[in-house]
Amino acid sequence: MSVLTRTIRATLLAVLTLSTSGCYYGELASGQLRMLWRREAIESVRADPDRPASTRDLLGLVESVRDFARGLGLDVGSQYKSYVEWPGDRVVTTLVRTRPGSLEPVPWRYPLLGRLPYRGYFDRAKAEAEALRLREREGFDVCETGVTAYSTLGWLADPVTSPMLERGPASLVETLLHELVHATAFLPDAADFNESVAQFVGQQATIRFFDAAARGEIAIPPDLAWPETARVRAHIEDRRLIAESVLAFRDRLAALEGAAERDAQRDELEQQARASLRALPLVVLDPERVAEAARLSDACLALSGTYARELPRHEAVYRALGEDLEAMIARLVRIAEEEAPAERFFADVPNASVRD
């Protein structure tokens, strides 16, 4: 079966399934179709002198990332061979909801994927309307987040989108690698595992990519503003320090769940958390701005937990494998076909087998 036939079949299946399953899935199907119709081959965009040079240069980086990811053992398939010019600073707006006084997300259930802690909308206005409804009618706390990449987990040939280019080459490389981890392995009913392994592997692979580029092993478009490898590494380390600090606040707050004094103590604990963020020894990011911008509502803390709570366990697996990223990815691919895959991934690894 040709790639085109597989794509058409998968698209029709997705649209038929989603459009007959209610208003939300109809919106999702409509957005996915808009994404598909707007795709252009990256080669065509790069060859168009009327396109901005910065766009053409960044798109010139994509095939190098695909080749690098393939060498690590990620399933690249037909991902990111096309480009979509998409309005605004995001492709999707996601919602995460929590009950009053809880830091655990209330998940939604999806066909094939199981339970996920977030729900995404291509239409930002619809996302904001749903967030308002969840707050006012159902009493949830809601965290709204704009995301620049939308993944079909390898079912369709996902494009690079214009919002993915806005933050420069390091962000683009990391986003592509993160999403390719999802396309390689995505476990049903295991959002914390899926997002944290994609976060960890994507970040480590990004550092490896820039190291290889610095050694001249990866072709870089000559006119592209290229960050130093040390700066890329420091930026990732800054974000990990921030995540650790936010999770520490989350843990302190979680210890008060159900206690009568939780609400009374929350403001004070949040002030302490922002003070801790201001005191972080960050290298690239400004601690003051980080502290001011940190989103520390219950629902946003739940989202932080999904992405970062299991990072230390992935670090332990990585160390146990001798910091061999290819071996870690091979382990991920292997366990995805086994029973209880998340538990198998961490099994027999000191400091990783038991979740905090």
Secondary structure in CASP SS format (residue, H / E / C, confidence):
PFRMAT SS
TARGET T0000
AUTHOR 0000-0000-0000
METHOD secondary structure of the structure
MODEL  1
M C 1.00
S C 1.00
V H 1.00
L H 1.00
T H 1.00
R H 1.00
T H 1.00
I H 1.00
R H 1.00
A H 1.00
T H 1.00
L H 1.00
L H 1.00
A H 1.00
V H 1.00
L H 1.00
T H 1.00
L H 1.00
S H 1.00
T C 1.00
S C 1.00
G C 1.00
C H 1.00
Y H 1.00
Y H 1.00
G H 1.00
E H 1.00
L H 1.00
A H 1.00
S H 1.00
G H 1.00
Q H 1.00
L H 1.00
R H 1.00
M H 1.00
L H 1.00
W H 1.00
R C 1.00
R C 1.00
E E 1.00
A E 1.00
I H 1.00
E H 1.00
S H 1.00
V H 1.00
R H 1.00
A C 1.00
D C 1.00
P C 1.00
D C 1.00
R C 1.00
P C 1.00
A H 1.00
S H 1.00
T H 1.00
R H 1.00
D H 1.00
L H 1.00
L H 1.00
G H 1.00
L H 1.00
V H 1.00
E H 1.00
S H 1.00
V H 1.00
R H 1.00
D H 1.00
F H 1.00
A H 1.00
R H 1.00
G H 1.00
L H 1.00
G C 1.00
L C 1.00
D C 1.00
V C 1.00
G C 1.00
S C 1.00
Q C 1.00
Y C 1.00
K C 1.00
S E 1.00
Y E 1.00
V E 1.00
E C 1.00
W C 1.00
P C 1.00
G C 1.00
D C 1.00
R C 1.00
V C 1.00
V E 1.00
T E 1.00
T E 1.00
L E 1.00
V E 1.00
R E 1.00
T E 1.00
R C 1.00
P C 1.00
G C 1.00
S C 1.00
L C 1.00
E C 1.00
P E 1.00
V C 1.00
P C 1.00
W E 1.00
R E 1.00
Y E 1.00
P C 1.00
L C 1.00
L C 1.00
G E 1.00
R E 1.00
L E 1.00
P C 1.00
Y C 1.00
R E 1.00
G E 1.00
Y E 1.00
F C 1.00
D C 1.00
R H 1.00
A H 1.00
K H 1.00
A H 1.00
E H 1.00
A H 1.00
E H 1.00
A H 1.00
L H 1.00
R H 1.00
L H 1.00
R H 1.00
E H 1.00
R H 1.00
E H 1.00
G C 1.00
F C 1.00
D E 1.00
V E 1.00
C E 1.00
E E 1.00
T E 1.00
G E 1.00
V E 1.00
T C 1.00
A C 1.00
Y C 1.00
S C 1.00
T C 1.00
L C 1.00
G C 1.00
W C 1.00
L C 1.00
A C 1.00
D C 1.00
P C 1.00
V E 1.00
T E 1.00
S H 1.00
P H 1.00
M H 1.00
L H 1.00
E C 1.00
R C 1.00
G C 1.00
P H 1.00
A H 1.00
S H 1.00
L H 1.00
V H 1.00
E H 1.00
T H 1.00
L H 1.00
L H 1.00
H H 1.00
E H 1.00
L H 1.00
V H 1.00
H H 1.00
A H 1.00
T H 1.00
A C 1.00
F C 1.00
L C 1.00
P C 1.00
D C 1.00
A C 1.00
A H 1.00
D H 1.00
F H 1.00
N H 1.00
E H 1.00
S H 1.00
V H 1.00
A H 1.00
Q H 1.00
F H 1.00
V H 1.00
G H 1.00
Q H 1.00
Q H 1.00
A H 1.00
T H 1.00
I H 1.00
R H 1.00
F H 1.00
F H 1.00
D H 1.00
A H 1.00
A H 1.00
A H 1.00
R C 1.00
G C 1.00
E C 1.00
I C 1.00
A C 1.00
I C 1.00
P C 1.00
P C 1.00
D C 1.00
L C 1.00
A C 1.00
W C 1.00
P C 1.00
E C 1.00
T H 1.00
A H 1.00
R H 1.00
V H 1.00
R H 1.00
A H 1.00
H H 1.00
I H 1.00
E H 1.00
D H 1.00
R H 1.00
R H 1.00
L H 1.00
I H 1.00
A H 1.00
E H 1.00
S H 1.00
V H 1.00
L H 1.00
A H 1.00
F H 1.00
R H 1.00
D H 1.00
R H 1.00
L H 1.00
A H 1.00
A C 1.00
L C 1.00
E C 1.00
G C 1.00
A C 1.00
A C 1.00
E C 1.00
R H 1.00
D H 1.00
A H 1.00
Q H 1.00
R H 1.00
D H 1.00
E H 1.00
L H 1.00
E H 1.00
Q H 1.00
Q H 1.00
A H 1.00
R H 1.00
A H 1.00
S H 1.00
L H 1.00
R H 1.00
A C 1.00
L C 1.00
P C 1.00
L C 1.00
V C 1.00
V C 1.00
L C 1.00
D C 1.00
P H 1.00
E H 1.00
R H 1.00
V H 1.00
A H 1.00
E H 1.00
A H 1.00
A C 1.00
R C 1.00
L C 1.00
S C 1.00
D H 1.00
A H 1.00
C H 1.00
L H 1.00
A H 1.00
L H 1.00
S H 1.00
G H 1.00
T H 1.00
Y H 1.00
A H 1.00
R C 1.00
E C 1.00
L H 1.00
P H 1.00
R H 1.00
H H 1.00
E H 1.00
A H 1.00
V H 1.00
Y H 1.00
R H 1.00
A H 1.00
L C 1.00
G C 1.00
E C 1.00
D C 1.00
L H 1.00
E H 1.00
A H 1.00
M H 1.00
I H 1.00
A H 1.00
R H 1.00
L H 1.00
V H 1.00
R H 1.00
I H 1.00
A C 1.00
E C 1.00
E C 1.00
E C 1.00
A C 1.00
P H 1.00
A H 1.00
E H 1.00
R H 1.00
F H 1.00
F H 1.00
A C 1.00
D C 1.00
V C 1.00
P C 1.00
N C 1.00
A C 1.00
S C 1.00
V C 1.00
R C 1.00
D C 1.00
END
